[in-house]
């Protein structure tokens, strides 16, 4: 994997970490027994949106890693 792809993957994982931390905060806040149904729904929607964003980031990181792996495998194949 070249340095640019590795750096991009690292940034994606850092972004995912920040989003997961935000998800944990929303999940914790959603546990309050004093929340109204609309507030609970809001926290649920925040979790859903963040989970979708994290899934997209995870997919992008996987694609970057797999494309780098496939490229290096092709290069090795042509060298032999």
Order of alpha helices (4+ residues) and beta strands (2+ residues): alpha-alpha
